[in-house]
Amino acid sequence: MAITSKKTDDTQQTFFRVTDNIPEETWYWAALTSIGISAVLKLSNKDNWALFVGQWPPTFLLFGLYHRLIRPSSK
């Protein structure tokens, strides 16, 4: 059990090391950009790709919100 907890802590610290260097606005721009790309793909009749890319925005937004809630003092 202790090994799993240490591995989880290491994974979380790695996530924060990477995301501390990414400005918060980047996550929101990534979400908006993927929405735009999805719309362009849909208009190009590439429905499968449009659906695939269209599922990215919630992930980008969750990364941004998670980082903001867990590390609010990192600004």
Backbone bond lengths (Angstrom), bond angles and torsions (degrees), N, CA, C in turn:
res aa  C-N    CA-C-N  psi(-1)  N-CA   C-N-CA  omega(-1)  CA-C   N-CA-C  phi
1 M - - - 1.453 - - 1.535 111.36 -
2 A 1.320 117.80 -40.47 1.459 121.67 -179.49 1.527 111.26 -66.09
3 I 1.329 116.62 -33.66 1.458 120.35 179.60 1.521 110.37 -65.72
4 T 1.337 116.17 -41.19 1.464 120.75 178.99 1.519 110.48 -64.41
5 S 1.310 117.79 -41.78 1.457 121.49 179.61 1.527 110.91 -63.91
6 K 1.322 117.63 -41.68 1.465 120.97 178.35 1.521 110.81 -64.34
7 K 1.332 115.74 -41.06 1.463 119.71 179.41 1.532 110.29 -64.49
8 T 1.319 117.21 -39.57 1.462 122.03 177.76 1.524 110.31 -63.61
9 D 1.332 116.74 -43.83 1.462 120.51 178.67 1.525 111.19 -63.01
10 D 1.330 116.92 -41.63 1.464 120.45 178.28 1.521 111.19 -62.88
11 T 1.333 116.58 -41.59 1.463 121.11 179.31 1.522 110.55 -63.75
12 Q 1.326 116.54 -42.80 1.463 120.51 179.98 1.530 110.40 -65.42
13 Q 1.307 117.72 -42.12 1.463 120.33 179.01 1.524 111.48 -64.61
14 T 1.331 116.92 -37.16 1.462 120.72 176.57 1.528 109.97 -63.55
15 F 1.342 116.72 -43.49 1.468 121.04 177.95 1.524 110.36 -58.16
16 F 1.330 117.00 -46.46 1.455 120.32 -178.17 1.524 112.19 -68.90
17 R 1.320 117.89 -34.73 1.467 120.16 176.85 1.525 110.30 -60.98
18 V 1.310 116.53 -39.74 1.465 120.77 -179.38 1.524 110.43 -73.84
19 T 1.334 116.94 -48.42 1.465 119.92 -173.55 1.521 113.73 -77.64
20 D 1.328 118.77 -18.73 1.470 119.51 176.36 1.523 111.49 -62.03
21 N 1.309 117.36 -26.41 1.464 121.38 -178.79 1.521 113.01 -88.80
22 I 1.316 117.42 -4.03 1.465 121.43 -178.93 1.531 108.93 -102.39
23 P 1.324 118.30 120.40 1.469 119.93 178.57 1.535 110.71 -61.39
24 E 1.312 115.52 147.51 1.468 121.48 -176.94 1.524 111.86 -58.37
25 E 1.315 117.00 -37.46 1.461 120.69 -177.93 1.534 111.92 -63.69
26 T 1.302 116.70 -25.71 1.464 121.04 -179.10 1.521 111.21 -60.02
27 W 1.332 116.40 -40.04 1.476 119.94 179.82 1.525 110.70 -63.20
28 Y 1.336 117.09 -40.91 1.461 120.80 -179.12 1.531 111.35 -70.46
29 W 1.342 116.51 -39.50 1.461 119.46 176.63 1.522 111.17 -65.85
30 A 1.329 116.67 -36.65 1.467 120.09 177.34 1.526 110.32 -63.16
31 A 1.326 116.59 -39.86 1.469 120.48 178.55 1.527 110.43 -64.83
32 L 1.333 117.17 -46.88 1.468 120.44 179.74 1.526 111.58 -64.21
33 T 1.311 116.25 -39.63 1.461 120.21 178.96 1.516 111.42 -63.89
34 S 1.325 116.89 -42.29 1.462 119.21 -179.97 1.528 111.56 -68.05
35 I 1.319 117.74 -30.62 1.469 120.45 174.46 1.527 109.34 -64.95
36 G 1.333 116.51 -44.45 1.458 120.72 178.58 1.518 112.63 -63.56
37 I 1.315 116.45 -43.34 1.468 120.30 178.56 1.522 110.36 -63.57
38 S 1.326 116.29 -40.12 1.465 120.45 178.05 1.527 110.98 -61.78
39 A 1.336 117.09 -41.25 1.463 120.94 178.96 1.531 110.99 -64.35
40 V 1.341 116.04 -42.42 1.461 119.61 178.71 1.527 110.28 -63.68
41 L 1.317 117.23 -42.53 1.466 120.53 178.21 1.526 111.44 -63.11
42 K 1.319 116.97 -38.98 1.471 120.87 178.49 1.526 109.96 -64.22
43 L 1.335 116.78 -42.61 1.461 120.31 178.77 1.528 112.04 -67.75
44 S 1.331 116.38 -22.70 1.468 121.40 177.53 1.520 112.46 -88.90
45 N 1.322 115.90 10.31 1.465 122.86 -179.46 1.526 113.26 60.46
46 K 1.303 116.86 30.97 1.466 121.82 174.61 1.533 106.89 -106.33
47 D 1.344 113.88 70.77 1.465 120.24 -170.96 1.525 113.31 -62.52
48 N 1.313 118.18 -41.37 1.463 119.68 -178.45 1.522 111.44 -63.65
49 W 1.324 116.62 -43.85 1.455 120.24 178.10 1.525 111.07 -66.85
50 A 1.331 116.44 -37.50 1.465 120.37 178.92 1.527 110.87 -62.23
51 L 1.318 116.54 -41.53 1.466 119.61 177.27 1.524 111.41 -66.31
52 F 1.322 115.82 -41.39 1.466 120.24 179.79 1.523 111.24 -61.00
53 V 1.316 116.78 -51.49 1.470 120.94 -179.20 1.525 110.26 -69.41
54 G 1.311 117.41 -31.27 1.464 121.47 -179.97 1.516 113.63 -67.79
55 Q 1.307 117.74 -13.33 1.466 120.74 177.51 1.525 112.33 -91.21
56 W 1.295 118.67 -3.04 1.462 121.78 -179.82 1.529 114.46 -75.84
57 P 1.349 120.94 -37.11 1.464 119.68 -173.88 1.530 114.93 -54.30
58 P 1.335 119.91 -43.99 1.467 117.20 178.93 1.526 113.11 -60.87
59 T 1.316 116.16 -33.94 1.464 119.79 179.00 1.521 110.71 -66.28
60 F 1.330 117.13 -45.44 1.460 120.12 178.26 1.527 111.01 -62.36
61 L 1.325 116.90 -42.80 1.457 120.36 179.69 1.530 111.66 -64.85
62 L 1.324 116.35 -39.44 1.467 119.33 178.09 1.520 111.76 -66.50
63 F 1.333 118.09 -38.01 1.457 120.07 175.51 1.528 110.28 -59.33
64 G 1.323 116.07 -46.40 1.462 120.23 179.80 1.513 112.90 -63.81
65 L 1.327 116.93 -44.60 1.464 120.21 -179.79 1.524 111.94 -68.65
66 Y 1.316 117.05 -40.91 1.460 120.67 179.02 1.522 109.86 -61.08
67 H 1.305 115.78 -44.42 1.457 119.68 -179.65 1.531 110.77 -65.04
68 R 1.310 116.48 -38.98 1.465 120.44 -179.46 1.533 111.19 -68.60
69 L 1.327 117.51 -40.21 1.462 120.62 -178.26 1.525 112.62 -74.28
70 I 1.317 117.03 -38.75 1.457 120.36 -176.93 1.533 111.58 -80.26
71 R 1.308 117.51 -35.70 1.455 121.86 -177.27 1.521 111.82 -124.46
72 P 1.346 117.92 61.17 1.467 118.68 -175.75 1.532 113.26 -67.48
73 S 1.321 118.28 -21.13 1.462 119.69 -177.13 1.512 113.59 -91.59
74 S 1.344 117.62 7.10 1.460 120.12 -176.37 1.526 112.80 -78.05
75 K 1.304 119.27 -1.88 1.472 121.81 -179.90 1.487 111.73 -79.24
